Amino acid sequence: MNMGNKTGVHQRFALIVISPSFCFSHPIYPLEVIMSTNARIGIKLEDDSILSAYHHWDGYPEWLGVTLKEQYNTKEKVAELLDGGNMSSCWSDNVYDYDKQEFVKRDPQPEYYGGDNEAPRLDVNFDEFAKNSNSCEEFLYIYNGEWEAFAIDQKYDENHKIVDTNIIPVKIPDFDVADDS
């Protein structure tokens, strides 16, 4: 596409798309855009309320679902995971070193955002949990003795307001058939 550049020099740029519902792609490296599969991880409490946190990367069942089943398979482990609040990833074995300008390996652990606005969210029931999942989550996960997963499909009006939400149960594959990359 010609943008009126009369010098003949092509410029690369990173595109960030921000909508009112917080959908965006993160520029991680200069001049590159990397997309994510967003999810929300929750634990069902005794009163049927759900405590949850946002999860940014690799939220599809073949990775996040399998990781939750393998690494966070008790109420105590799930509660500890959610206690950290919203996160980039629940099981990251690398971290970006800004001084070196590269990723460096570490023992796998959650990568939390931190900050006052990143605390876990409490919803009174599943319907509210699904309705309030408006940060472009594509998958929802709930622990209630075992993990359940749901695809979430939302329809928007011309003003970017959610007008319909469809929740579809999905199977979390076993580790041996999952994406182990």
Secondary structure, 3 states (H helix, E strand, C coil): CCCCCCCCCCCCCCCCCCCCCCCCCECCCCCCCECCCCEEEEEECCCCCEEEEEECCCCCHHHHHHHHHHHCCCHHHHHHHHHCCCEEEEEEEEEEECCCCEEEEEEEEEEECCCHHHCCEEECCHHHHHHCCCCCCCEEEEECCCEEEEEEEEEECCCCCEEEEEEEEECCCCHHHCCCC
